[in-house]
Amino acid sequence: MRKGERGTTVVYADRFVPEDERQRSHETGEEAHAVPFLKRFTVFNAAQCESLPEAIAATAPPPPPGLIEP
């Protein structure tokens, strides 16, 4: 990353079941309760970074003409 560059914040959302909750549900026969969580990351465009390995710094080829992307 070059000095003065700013990243973009992205948020990853998921759920997990703690080990003690799995054990409790196995012992009682009840369904295990998942715990939701959010994790925040700051990401940068590869063009904002210096000294990246060639495999990471390579740009992706453009999609074929007429391809409909979601």
CHARMM internal coordinates of N, CA and C (Angstrom, degrees):
IC EDIT
DIST 1 N 1 CA 1.4436
DIST 1 CA 1 C 1.5249
ANGL 1 N 1 CA 1 C 108.01
DIST 1 C 2 N 1.2929
ANGL 1 CA 1 C 2 N 115.21
DIHE 1 N 1 CA 1 C 2 N 138.36
DIST 2 N 2 CA 1.4618
ANGL 1 C 2 N 2 CA 120.64
DIHE 1 CA 1 C 2 N 2 CA 177.81
DIST 2 CA 2 C 1.5242
ANGL 2 N 2 CA 2 C 109.69
DIHE 1 C 2 N 2 CA 2 C -87.98
DIST 2 C 3 N 1.3081
ANGL 2 CA 2 C 3 N 115.07
DIHE 2 N 2 CA 2 C 3 N 151.08
DIST 3 N 3 CA 1.4565
ANGL 2 C 3 N 3 CA 120.37
DIHE 2 CA 2 C 3 N 3 CA -179.94
DIST 3 CA 3 C 1.5268
ANGL 3 N 3 CA 3 C 109.94
DIHE 2 C 3 N 3 CA 3 C -59.58
DIST 3 C 4 N 1.3206
ANGL 3 CA 3 C 4 N 116.43
DIHE 3 N 3 CA 3 C 4 N 133.86
DIST 4 N 4 CA 1.4510
ANGL 3 C 4 N 4 CA 121.98
DIHE 3 CA 3 C 4 N 4 CA 178.14
DIST 4 CA 4 C 1.5225
ANGL 4 N 4 CA 4 C 114.41
DIHE 3 C 4 N 4 CA 4 C 91.87
DIST 4 C 5 N 1.3384
ANGL 4 CA 4 C 5 N 117.78
DIHE 4 N 4 CA 4 C 5 N -11.32
DIST 5 N 5 CA 1.4689
ANGL 4 C 5 N 5 CA 120.16
DIHE 4 CA 4 C 5 N 5 CA 178.90
DIST 5 CA 5 C 1.5261
ANGL 5 N 5 CA 5 C 109.22
DIHE 4 C 5 N 5 CA 5 C -72.14
DIST 5 C 6 N 1.3080
ANGL 5 CA 5 C 6 N 115.54
DIHE 5 N 5 CA 5 C 6 N 148.78
DIST 6 N 6 CA 1.4614
ANGL 5 C 6 N 6 CA 120.99
DIHE 5 CA 5 C 6 N 6 CA 179.07
DIST 6 CA 6 C 1.5220
ANGL 6 N 6 CA 6 C 109.28
DIHE 5 C 6 N 6 CA 6 C -118.80
DIST 6 C 7 N 1.3116
ANGL 6 CA 6 C 7 N 115.65
DIHE 6 N 6 CA 6 C 7 N 139.99
DIST 7 N 7 CA 1.4495
ANGL 6 C 7 N 7 CA 121.22
DIHE 6 CA 6 C 7 N 7 CA 178.73
DIST 7 CA 7 C 1.5186
ANGL 7 N 7 CA 7 C 110.90
DIHE 6 C 7 N 7 CA 7 C -94.94
DIST 7 C 8 N 1.3117
ANGL 7 CA 7 C 8 N 114.84
DIHE 7 N 7 CA 7 C 8 N 173.97
DIST 8 N 8 CA 1.4532
ANGL 7 C 8 N 8 CA 122.62
DIHE 7 CA 7 C 8 N 8 CA 177.21
DIST 8 CA 8 C 1.5231
ANGL 8 N 8 CA 8 C 108.09
DIHE 7 C 8 N 8 CA 8 C -111.05
DIST 8 C 9 N 1.3173
ANGL 8 CA 8 C 9 N 117.12
DIHE 8 N 8 CA 8 C 9 N 135.06
DIST 9 N 9 CA 1.4539
ANGL 8 C 9 N 9 CA 120.95
DIHE 8 CA 8 C 9 N 9 CA 178.78
DIST 9 CA 9 C 1.5163
ANGL 9 N 9 CA 9 C 109.73
DIHE 8 C 9 N 9 CA 9 C -83.54
DIST 9 C 10 N 1.3352
ANGL 9 CA 9 C 10 N 115.53
DIHE 9 N 9 CA 9 C 10 N 129.75
DIST 10 N 10 CA 1.4645
ANGL 9 C 10 N 10 CA 121.60
DIHE 9 CA 9 C 10 N 10 CA 173.54
DIST 10 CA 10 C 1.5241
ANGL 10 N 10 CA 10 C 107.19
DIHE 9 C 10 N 10 CA 10 C -121.32
DIST 10 C 11 N 1.3216
ANGL 10 CA 10 C 11 N 115.85
DIHE 10 N 10 CA 10 C 11 N 153.17
DIST 11 N 11 CA 1.4597
ANGL 10 C 11 N 11 CA 120.83
DIHE 10 CA 10 C 11 N 11 CA -178.10
DIST 11 CA 11 C 1.5193
ANGL 11 N 11 CA 11 C 109.04
DIHE 10 C 11 N 11 CA 11 C -123.64
DIST 11 C 12 N 1.3273
ANGL 11 CA 11 C 12 N 115.61
DIHE 11 N 11 CA 11 C 12 N 130.26
DIST 12 N 12 CA 1.4581
ANGL 11 C 12 N 12 CA 123.01
DIHE 11 CA 11 C 12 N 12 CA 176.94
DIST 12 CA 12 C 1.5210
ANGL 12 N 12 CA 12 C 106.97
DIHE 11 C 12 N 12 CA 12 C -103.59
DIST 12 C 13 N 1.3271
ANGL 12 CA 12 C 13 N 116.70
DIHE 12 N 12 CA 12 C 13 N 125.99
DIST 13 N 13 CA 1.4626
ANGL 12 C 13 N 13 CA 121.64
DIHE 12 CA 12 C 13 N 13 CA 179.93
DIST 13 CA 13 C 1.5250
ANGL 13 N 13 CA 13 C 109.16
DIHE 12 C 13 N 13 CA 13 C -117.48
DIST 13 C 14 N 1.3224
ANGL 13 CA 13 C 14 N 116.43
DIHE 13 N 13 CA 13 C 14 N 135.94
DIST 14 N 14 CA 1.4633
ANGL 13 C 14 N 14 CA 120.74
DIHE 13 CA 13 C 14 N 14 CA 179.65
DIST 14 CA 14 C 1.5264
ANGL 14 N 14 CA 14 C 108.49
DIHE 13 C 14 N 14 CA 14 C -159.96
DIST 14 C 15 N 1.3096
ANGL 14 CA 14 C 15 N 115.59
DIHE 14 N 14 CA 14 C 15 N -174.79
DIST 15 N 15 CA 1.4574
ANGL 14 C 15 N 15 CA 122.54
DIHE 14 CA 14 C 15 N 15 CA 176.74
DIST 15 CA 15 C 1.5214
ANGL 15 N 15 CA 15 C 108.17
DIHE 14 C 15 N 15 CA 15 C -134.73
DIST 15 C 16 N 1.3209
ANGL 15 CA 15 C 16 N 116.78
DIHE 15 N 15 CA 15 C 16 N 153.92
DIST 16 N 16 CA 1.4546
ANGL 15 C 16 N 16 CA 120.83
DIHE 15 CA 15 C 16 N 16 CA 172.95
DIST 16 CA 16 C 1.5135
ANGL 16 N 16 CA 16 C 108.83
DIHE 15 C 16 N 16 CA 16 C -145.24
DIST 16 C 17 N 1.3399
ANGL 16 CA 16 C 17 N 115.46
DIHE 16 N 16 CA 16 C 17 N 158.10
DIST 17 N 17 CA 1.4526
ANGL 16 C 17 N 17 CA 121.42
DIHE 16 CA 16 C 17 N 17 CA 178.92
DIST 17 CA 17 C 1.5267
ANGL 17 N 17 CA 17 C 107.04
DIHE 16 C 17 N 17 CA 17 C -110.37
DIST 17 C 18 N 1.3377
ANGL 17 CA 17 C 18 N 117.73
DIHE 17 N 17 CA 17 C 18 N 115.32
DIST 18 N 18 CA 1.4649
ANGL 17 C 18 N 18 CA 120.46
DIHE 17 CA 17 C 18 N 18 CA 178.84
DIST 18 CA 18 C 1.5300
ANGL 18 N 18 CA 18 C 111.28
DIHE 17 C 18 N 18 CA 18 C -61.89
DIST 18 C 19 N 1.3249
ANGL 18 CA 18 C 19 N 115.80
DIHE 18 N 18 CA 18 C 19 N 151.29
DIST 19 N 19 CA 1.4660
ANGL 18 C 19 N 19 CA 120.85
DIHE 18 CA 18 C 19 N 19 CA -177.16
DIST 19 CA 19 C 1.5253
ANGL 19 N 19 CA 19 C 111.99
DIHE 18 C 19 N 19 CA 19 C -59.05
DIST 19 C 20 N 1.3430
ANGL 19 CA 19 C 20 N 118.55
DIHE 19 N 19 CA 19 C 20 N -41.51
DIST 20 N 20 CA 1.4708
ANGL 19 C 20 N 20 CA 119.75
DIHE 19 CA 19 C 20 N 20 CA -179.91
DIST 20 CA 20 C 1.5301
ANGL 20 N 20 CA 20 C 111.43
DIHE 19 C 20 N 20 CA 20 C -66.12
DIST 20 C 21 N 1.3289
ANGL 20 CA 20 C 21 N 117.19
DIHE 20 N 20 CA 20 C 21 N -30.95
DIST 21 N 21 CA 1.4690
ANGL 20 C 21 N 21 CA 120.31
DIHE 20 CA 20 C 21 N 21 CA 177.05
DIST 21 CA 21 C 1.5297
ANGL 21 N 21 CA 21 C 110.01
DIHE 20 C 21 N 21 CA 21 C -70.66
DIST 21 C 22 N 1.3190
ANGL 21 CA 21 C 22 N 117.20
DIHE 21 N 21 CA 21 C 22 N -38.31
DIST 22 N 22 CA 1.4739
ANGL 21 C 22 N 22 CA 120.09
DIHE 21 CA 21 C 22 N 22 CA 176.09
DIST 22 CA 22 C 1.5123
ANGL 22 N 22 CA 22 C 110.62
DIHE 21 C 22 N 22 CA 22 C -62.00
DIST 22 C 23 N 1.3319
ANGL 22 CA 22 C 23 N 115.87
DIHE 22 N 22 CA 22 C 23 N -43.50
DIST 23 N 23 CA 1.4604
ANGL 22 C 23 N 23 CA 120.10
DIHE 22 CA 22 C 23 N 23 CA -179.90
DIST 23 CA 23 C 1.5253
ANGL 23 N 23 CA 23 C 110.32
DIHE 22 C 23 N 23 CA 23 C -64.38
DIST 23 C 24 N 1.3326
ANGL 23 CA 23 C 24 N 117.07
DIHE 23 N 23 CA 23 C 24 N -44.61
DIST 24 N 24 CA 1.4642
ANGL 23 C 24 N 24 CA 120.36
DIHE 23 CA 23 C 24 N 24 CA 179.49
DIST 24 CA 24 C 1.5178
ANGL 24 N 24 CA 24 C 111.08
DIHE 23 C 24 N 24 CA 24 C -60.32
DIST 24 C 25 N 1.3334
ANGL 24 CA 24 C 25 N 117.11
DIHE 24 N 24 CA 24 C 25 N -43.99
DIST 25 N 25 CA 1.4593
ANGL 24 C 25 N 25 CA 119.92
DIHE 24 CA 24 C 25 N 25 CA -178.41
DIST 25 CA 25 C 1.5224
ANGL 25 N 25 CA 25 C 111.29
DIHE 24 C 25 N 25 CA 25 C -67.95
DIST 25 C 26 N 1.3330
ANGL 25 CA 25 C 26 N 116.81
DIHE 25 N 25 CA 25 C 26 N -33.39
DIST 26 N 26 CA 1.4635
ANGL 25 C 26 N 26 CA 120.10
DIHE 25 CA 25 C 26 N 26 CA 177.68
DIST 26 CA 26 C 1.5262
ANGL 26 N 26 CA 26 C 110.66
DIHE 25 C 26 N 26 CA 26 C -67.65
DIST 26 C 27 N 1.3375
ANGL 26 CA 26 C 27 N 116.76
DIHE 26 N 26 CA 26 C 27 N -39.42
DIST 27 N 27 CA 1.4625
ANGL 26 C 27 N 27 CA 121.48
DIHE 26 CA 26 C 27 N 27 CA -179.20
DIST 27 CA 27 C 1.5209
ANGL 27 N 27 CA 27 C 112.17
DIHE 26 C 27 N 27 CA 27 C -72.58
DIST 27 C 28 N 1.3205
ANGL 27 CA 27 C 28 N 118.09
DIHE 27 N 27 CA 27 C 28 N -38.14
DIST 28 N 28 CA 1.4662
ANGL 27 C 28 N 28 CA 121.04
DIHE 27 CA 27 C 28 N 28 CA -176.00
DIST 28 CA 28 C 1.5229
ANGL 28 N 28 CA 28 C 112.99
DIHE 27 C 28 N 28 CA 28 C -94.27
DIST 28 C 29 N 1.3187
ANGL 28 CA 28 C 29 N 117.54
DIHE 28 N 28 CA 28 C 29 N -16.56
DIST 29 N 29 CA 1.4665
ANGL 28 C 29 N 29 CA 120.38
DIHE 28 CA 28 C 29 N 29 CA -178.00
DIST 29 CA 29 C 1.5218
ANGL 29 N 29 CA 29 C 113.02
DIHE 28 C 29 N 29 CA 29 C 82.43
DIST 29 C 30 N 1.3088
ANGL 29 CA 29 C 30 N 117.15
DIHE 29 N 29 CA 29 C 30 N 2.53
DIST 30 N 30 CA 1.4632
ANGL 29 C 30 N 30 CA 120.82
DIHE 29 CA 29 C 30 N 30 CA 178.08
DIST 30 CA 30 C 1.5245
ANGL 30 N 30 CA 30 C 110.28
DIHE 29 C 30 N 30 CA 30 C -82.77
DIST 30 C 31 N 1.3156
ANGL 30 CA 30 C 31 N 115.25
DIHE 30 N 30 CA 30 C 31 N 166.67
DIST 31 N 31 CA 1.4598
ANGL 30 C 31 N 31 CA 120.39
DIHE 30 CA 30 C 31 N 31 CA 177.48
DIST 31 CA 31 C 1.5312
ANGL 31 N 31 CA 31 C 109.82
DIHE 30 C 31 N 31 CA 31 C -76.03
DIST 31 C 32 N 1.3288
ANGL 31 CA 31 C 32 N 115.83
DIHE 31 N 31 CA 31 C 32 N 139.41
DIST 32 N 32 CA 1.4621
ANGL 31 C 32 N 32 CA 120.44
DIHE 31 CA 31 C 32 N 32 CA 178.61
DIST 32 CA 32 C 1.5252
ANGL 32 N 32 CA 32 C 109.64
DIHE 31 C 32 N 32 CA 32 C -74.48
DIST 32 C 33 N 1.3221
ANGL 32 CA 32 C 33 N 116.13
DIHE 32 N 32 CA 32 C 33 N 141.08
DIST 33 N 33 CA 1.4558
ANGL 32 C 33 N 33 CA 121.51
DIHE 32 CA 32 C 33 N 33 CA 179.97
DIST 33 CA 33 C 1.5270
ANGL 33 N 33 CA 33 C 109.95
DIHE 32 C 33 N 33 CA 33 C -96.26
DIST 33 C 34 N 1.3146
ANGL 33 CA 33 C 34 N 115.75
DIHE 33 N 33 CA 33 C 34 N 126.30
DIST 34 N 34 CA 1.4578
ANGL 33 C 34 N 34 CA 121.28
DIHE 33 CA 33 C 34 N 34 CA 178.93
DIST 34 CA 34 C 1.5264
ANGL 34 N 34 CA 34 C 109.53
DIHE 33 C 34 N 34 CA 34 C -83.77
DIST 34 C 35 N 1.3179
ANGL 34 CA 34 C 35 N 115.03
DIHE 34 N 34 CA 34 C 35 N 148.94
DIST 35 N 35 CA 1.4590
ANGL 34 C 35 N 35 CA 121.88
DIHE 34 CA 34 C 35 N 35 CA 178.33
DIST 35 CA 35 C 1.5293
ANGL 35 N 35 CA 35 C 107.81
DIHE 34 C 35 N 35 CA 35 C -106.74
DIST 35 C 36 N 1.3320
ANGL 35 CA 35 C 36 N 117.81
DIHE 35 N 35 CA 35 C 36 N 118.04
DIST 36 N 36 CA 1.4700
ANGL 35 C 36 N 36 CA 119.06
DIHE 35 CA 35 C 36 N 36 CA 177.84
DIST 36 CA 36 C 1.5243
ANGL 36 N 36 CA 36 C 110.86
DIHE 35 C 36 N 36 CA 36 C -74.81
DIST 36 C 37 N 1.3354
ANGL 36 CA 36 C 37 N 116.00
DIHE 36 N 36 CA 36 C 37 N 148.86
DIST 37 N 37 CA 1.4572
ANGL 36 C 37 N 37 CA 119.45
DIHE 36 CA 36 C 37 N 37 CA 176.98
DIST 37 CA 37 C 1.5227
ANGL 37 N 37 CA 37 C 110.63
DIHE 36 C 37 N 37 CA 37 C -147.23
DIST 37 C 38 N 1.3032
ANGL 37 CA 37 C 38 N 115.10
DIHE 37 N 37 CA 37 C 38 N 157.34
DIST 38 N 38 CA 1.4597
ANGL 37 C 38 N 38 CA 123.56
DIHE 37 CA 37 C 38 N 38 CA 174.98
DIST 38 CA 38 C 1.5205
ANGL 38 N 38 CA 38 C 107.71
DIHE 37 C 38 N 38 CA 38 C -122.46
DIST 38 C 39 N 1.3281
ANGL 38 CA 38 C 39 N 116.56
DIHE 38 N 38 CA 38 C 39 N 141.08
DIST 39 N 39 CA 1.4560
ANGL 38 C 39 N 39 CA 120.78
DIHE 38 CA 38 C 39 N 39 CA 176.47
DIST 39 CA 39 C 1.5172
ANGL 39 N 39 CA 39 C 107.37
DIHE 38 C 39 N 39 CA 39 C -131.91
DIST 39 C 40 N 1.3207
ANGL 39 CA 39 C 40 N 116.12
DIHE 39 N 39 CA 39 C 40 N 130.44
DIST 40 N 40 CA 1.4536
ANGL 39 C 40 N 40 CA 122.01
DIHE 39 CA 39 C 40 N 40 CA -175.28
DIST 40 CA 40 C 1.5310
ANGL 40 N 40 CA 40 C 109.94
DIHE 39 C 40 N 40 CA 40 C -103.09
DIST 40 C 41 N 1.3416
ANGL 40 CA 40 C 41 N 115.84
DIHE 40 N 40 CA 40 C 41 N 137.29
DIST 41 N 41 CA 1.4522
ANGL 40 C 41 N 41 CA 122.38
DIHE 40 CA 40 C 41 N 41 CA 177.03
DIST 41 CA 41 C 1.5240
ANGL 41 N 41 CA 41 C 108.63
DIHE 40 C 41 N 41 CA 41 C -130.75
DIST 41 C 42 N 1.3125
ANGL 41 CA 41 C 42 N 116.52
DIHE 41 N 41 CA 41 C 42 N 150.85
DIST 42 N 42 CA 1.4562
ANGL 41 C 42 N 42 CA 121.85
DIHE 41 CA 41 C 42 N 42 CA 170.46
DIST 42 CA 42 C 1.5143
ANGL 42 N 42 CA 42 C 106.14
DIHE 41 C 42 N 42 CA 42 C -107.73
DIST 42 C 43 N 1.3229
ANGL 42 CA 42 C 43 N 116.68
DIHE 42 N 42 CA 42 C 43 N 122.74
DIST 43 N 43 CA 1.4602
ANGL 42 C 43 N 43 CA 121.71
DIHE 42 CA 42 C 43 N 43 CA -177.56
DIST 43 CA 43 C 1.5256
ANGL 43 N 43 CA 43 C 110.26
DIHE 42 C 43 N 43 CA 43 C -115.69
DIST 43 C 44 N 1.3144
ANGL 43 CA 43 C 44 N 115.15
DIHE 43 N 43 CA 43 C 44 N 155.17
DIST 44 N 44 CA 1.4493
ANGL 43 C 44 N 44 CA 122.16
DIHE 43 CA 43 C 44 N 44 CA -179.63
DIST 44 CA 44 C 1.5184
ANGL 44 N 44 CA 44 C 109.62
DIHE 43 C 44 N 44 CA 44 C -128.19
DIST 44 C 45 N 1.3198
ANGL 44 CA 44 C 45 N 116.41
DIHE 44 N 44 CA 44 C 45 N 149.13
DIST 45 N 45 CA 1.4466
ANGL 44 C 45 N 45 CA 122.31
DIHE 44 CA 44 C 45 N 45 CA 174.03
DIST 45 CA 45 C 1.5284
ANGL 45 N 45 CA 45 C 107.05
DIHE 44 C 45 N 45 CA 45 C -70.94
DIST 45 C 46 N 1.3306
ANGL 45 CA 45 C 46 N 117.44
DIHE 45 N 45 CA 45 C 46 N 143.82
DIST 46 N 46 CA 1.4597
ANGL 45 C 46 N 46 CA 120.69
DIHE 45 CA 45 C 46 N 46 CA -179.38
DIST 46 CA 46 C 1.5250
ANGL 46 N 46 CA 46 C 111.48
DIHE 45 C 46 N 46 CA 46 C -58.47
DIST 46 C 47 N 1.3349
ANGL 46 CA 46 C 47 N 118.23
DIHE 46 N 46 CA 46 C 47 N -29.39
DIST 47 N 47 CA 1.4581
ANGL 46 C 47 N 47 CA 121.41
DIHE 46 CA 46 C 47 N 47 CA 179.53
DIST 47 CA 47 C 1.5322
ANGL 47 N 47 CA 47 C 111.76
DIHE 46 C 47 N 47 CA 47 C -67.63
DIST 47 C 48 N 1.3283
ANGL 47 CA 47 C 48 N 117.91
DIHE 47 N 47 CA 47 C 48 N -17.94
DIST 48 N 48 CA 1.4594
ANGL 47 C 48 N 48 CA 121.86
DIHE 47 CA 47 C 48 N 48 CA 179.48
DIST 48 CA 48 C 1.5266
ANGL 48 N 48 CA 48 C 112.26
DIHE 47 C 48 N 48 CA 48 C -85.94
DIST 48 C 49 N 1.3240
ANGL 48 CA 48 C 49 N 117.36
DIHE 48 N 48 CA 48 C 49 N -7.39
DIST 49 N 49 CA 1.4598
ANGL 48 C 49 N 49 CA 121.45
DIHE 48 CA 48 C 49 N 49 CA -173.20
DIST 49 CA 49 C 1.5241
ANGL 49 N 49 CA 49 C 111.12
DIHE 48 C 49 N 49 CA 49 C -108.16
DIST 49 C 50 N 1.3186
ANGL 49 CA 49 C 50 N 115.19
DIHE 49 N 49 CA 49 C 50 N 146.76
DIST 50 N 50 CA 1.4572
ANGL 49 C 50 N 50 CA 121.88
DIHE 49 CA 49 C 50 N 50 CA 177.19
DIST 50 CA 50 C 1.5205
ANGL 50 N 50 CA 50 C 109.73
DIHE 49 C 50 N 50 CA 50 C -109.38
DIST 50 C 51 N 1.3123
ANGL 50 CA 50 C 51 N 117.07
DIHE 50 N 50 CA 50 C 51 N 155.38
DIST 51 N 51 CA 1.4684
ANGL 50 C 51 N 51 CA 124.47
DIHE 50 CA 50 C 51 N 51 CA 174.09
DIST 51 CA 51 C 1.5214
ANGL 51 N 51 CA 51 C 113.16
DIHE 50 C 51 N 51 CA 51 C 61.51
DIST 51 C 52 N 1.3241
ANGL 51 CA 51 C 52 N 117.60
DIHE 51 N 51 CA 51 C 52 N 34.47
DIST 52 N 52 CA 1.4606
ANGL 51 C 52 N 52 CA 120.24
DIHE 51 CA 51 C 52 N 52 CA 175.78
DIST 52 CA 52 C 1.5225
ANGL 52 N 52 CA 52 C 109.48
DIHE 51 C 52 N 52 CA 52 C -80.38
DIST 52 C 53 N 1.3507
ANGL 52 CA 52 C 53 N 117.96
DIHE 52 N 52 CA 52 C 53 N 148.51
DIST 53 N 53 CA 1.4584
ANGL 52 C 53 N 53 CA 119.83
DIHE 52 CA 52 C 53 N 53 CA 173.46
DIST 53 CA 53 C 1.5312
ANGL 53 N 53 CA 53 C 110.06
DIHE 52 C 53 N 53 CA 53 C -59.97
DIST 53 C 54 N 1.3171
ANGL 53 CA 53 C 54 N 117.14
DIHE 53 N 53 CA 53 C 54 N 149.62
DIST 54 N 54 CA 1.4633
ANGL 53 C 54 N 54 CA 122.12
DIHE 53 CA 53 C 54 N 54 CA -176.14
DIST 54 CA 54 C 1.5336
ANGL 54 N 54 CA 54 C 112.35
DIHE 53 C 54 N 54 CA 54 C -55.95
DIST 54 C 55 N 1.3246
ANGL 54 CA 54 C 55 N 117.38
DIHE 54 N 54 CA 54 C 55 N -37.09
DIST 55 N 55 CA 1.4697
ANGL 54 C 55 N 55 CA 120.37
DIHE 54 CA 54 C 55 N 55 CA -178.70
DIST 55 CA 55 C 1.5221
ANGL 55 N 55 CA 55 C 112.11
DIHE 54 C 55 N 55 CA 55 C -64.00
DIST 55 C 56 N 1.3134
ANGL 55 CA 55 C 56 N 117.39
DIHE 55 N 55 CA 55 C 56 N -32.58
DIST 56 N 56 CA 1.4617
ANGL 55 C 56 N 56 CA 121.38
DIHE 55 CA 55 C 56 N 56 CA -179.85
DIST 56 CA 56 C 1.5209
ANGL 56 N 56 CA 56 C 110.63
DIHE 55 C 56 N 56 CA 56 C -84.87
DIST 56 C 57 N 1.3146
ANGL 56 CA 56 C 57 N 116.93
DIHE 56 N 56 CA 56 C 57 N -36.95
DIST 57 N 57 CA 1.4567
ANGL 56 C 57 N 57 CA 121.21
DIHE 56 CA 56 C 57 N 57 CA -174.63
DIST 57 CA 57 C 1.5276
ANGL 57 N 57 CA 57 C 112.78
DIHE 56 C 57 N 57 CA 57 C -76.87
DIST 57 C 58 N 1.3270
ANGL 57 CA 57 C 58 N 118.59
DIHE 57 N 57 CA 57 C 58 N -14.49
DIST 58 N 58 CA 1.4666
ANGL 57 C 58 N 58 CA 121.17
DIHE 57 CA 57 C 58 N 58 CA -178.29
DIST 58 CA 58 C 1.5226
ANGL 58 N 58 CA 58 C 110.47
DIHE 57 C 58 N 58 CA 58 C -65.43
DIST 58 C 59 N 1.3283
ANGL 58 CA 58 C 59 N 116.12
DIHE 58 N 58 CA 58 C 59 N 140.78
DIST 59 N 59 CA 1.4640
ANGL 58 C 59 N 59 CA 120.05
DIHE 58 CA 58 C 59 N 59 CA 178.81
DIST 59 CA 59 C 1.5305
ANGL 59 N 59 CA 59 C 109.46
DIHE 58 C 59 N 59 CA 59 C -87.52
DIST 59 C 60 N 1.2996
ANGL 59 CA 59 C 60 N 115.75
DIHE 59 N 59 CA 59 C 60 N 146.21
DIST 60 N 60 CA 1.4659
ANGL 59 C 60 N 60 CA 121.27
DIHE 59 CA 59 C 60 N 60 CA -179.73
DIST 60 CA 60 C 1.5238
ANGL 60 N 60 CA 60 C 109.19
DIHE 59 C 60 N 60 CA 60 C -74.89
DIST 60 C 61 N 1.3432
ANGL 60 CA 60 C 61 N 117.10
DIHE 60 N 60 CA 60 C 61 N 144.88
DIST 61 N 61 CA 1.4594
ANGL 60 C 61 N 61 CA 118.96
DIHE 60 CA 60 C 61 N 61 CA 177.79
DIST 61 CA 61 C 1.5280
ANGL 61 N 61 CA 61 C 110.00
DIHE 60 C 61 N 61 CA 61 C -68.89
DIST 61 C 62 N 1.3250
ANGL 61 CA 61 C 62 N 118.01
DIHE 61 N 61 CA 61 C 62 N 152.47
DIST 62 N 62 CA 1.4671
ANGL 61 C 62 N 62 CA 119.65
DIHE 61 CA 61 C 62 N 62 CA 179.64
DIST 62 CA 62 C 1.5348
ANGL 62 N 62 CA 62 C 110.27
DIHE 61 C 62 N 62 CA 62 C -67.75
DIST 62 C 63 N 1.3264
ANGL 62 CA 62 C 63 N 116.60
DIHE 62 N 62 CA 62 C 63 N 153.50
DIST 63 N 63 CA 1.4861
ANGL 62 C 63 N 63 CA 118.98
DIHE 62 CA 62 C 63 N 63 CA -179.86
DIST 63 CA 63 C 1.5360
ANGL 63 N 63 CA 63 C 109.43
DIHE 62 C 63 N 63 CA 63 C -69.14
DIST 63 C 64 N 1.3303
ANGL 63 CA 63 C 64 N 116.17
DIHE 63 N 63 CA 63 C 64 N 155.57
DIST 64 N 64 CA 1.4548
ANGL 63 C 64 N 64 CA 119.65
DIHE 63 CA 63 C 64 N 64 CA 178.82
DIST 64 CA 64 C 1.5402
ANGL 64 N 64 CA 64 C 110.82
DIHE 63 C 64 N 64 CA 64 C -60.02
DIST 64 C 65 N 1.3176
ANGL 64 CA 64 C 65 N 117.86
DIHE 64 N 64 CA 64 C 65 N 147.50
DIST 65 N 65 CA 1.4732
ANGL 64 C 65 N 65 CA 120.17
DIHE 64 CA 64 C 65 N 65 CA 179.28
DIST 65 CA 65 C 1.5289
ANGL 65 N 65 CA 65 C 110.64
DIHE 64 C 65 N 65 CA 65 C -61.09
DIST 65 C 66 N 1.3107
ANGL 65 CA 65 C 66 N 115.89
DIHE 65 N 65 CA 65 C 66 N 139.53
DIST 66 N 66 CA 1.4589
ANGL 65 C 66 N 66 CA 121.08
DIHE 65 CA 65 C 66 N 66 CA 177.65
DIST 66 CA 66 C 1.5217
ANGL 66 N 66 CA 66 C 113.74
DIHE 65 C 66 N 66 CA 66 C 87.04
DIST 66 C 67 N 1.3172
ANGL 66 CA 66 C 67 N 117.62
DIHE 66 N 66 CA 66 C 67 N -5.21
DIST 67 N 67 CA 1.4617
ANGL 66 C 67 N 67 CA 119.63
DIHE 66 CA 66 C 67 N 67 CA 178.78
DIST 67 CA 67 C 1.5270
ANGL 67 N 67 CA 67 C 109.53
DIHE 66 C 67 N 67 CA 67 C -72.52
DIST 67 C 68 N 1.3056
ANGL 67 CA 67 C 68 N 116.07
DIHE 67 N 67 CA 67 C 68 N 129.41
DIST 68 N 68 CA 1.4594
ANGL 67 C 68 N 68 CA 120.67
DIHE 67 CA 67 C 68 N 68 CA 178.78
DIST 68 CA 68 C 1.5116
ANGL 68 N 68 CA 68 C 107.99
DIHE 67 C 68 N 68 CA 68 C -94.72
DIST 68 C 69 N 1.3161
ANGL 68 CA 68 C 69 N 116.97
DIHE 68 N 68 CA 68 C 69 N 121.01
DIST 69 N 69 CA 1.4527
ANGL 68 C 69 N 69 CA 121.77
DIHE 68 CA 68 C 69 N 69 CA 179.48
DIST 69 CA 69 C 1.5164
ANGL 69 N 69 CA 69 C 109.61
DIHE 68 C 69 N 69 CA 69 C -104.80
DIST 69 C 70 N 1.3509
ANGL 69 CA 69 C 70 N 116.45
DIHE 69 N 69 CA 69 C 70 N 141.91
DIST 70 N 70 CA 1.4692
ANGL 69 C 70 N 70 CA 119.00
DIHE 69 CA 69 C 70 N 70 CA 179.42
DIST 70 CA 70 C 1.5164
ANGL 70 N 70 CA 70 C 111.43
DIHE 69 C 70 N 70 CA 70 C -68.62
END
COOR INIT
IC SEED 1 N 1 CA 1 C
IC BUILD
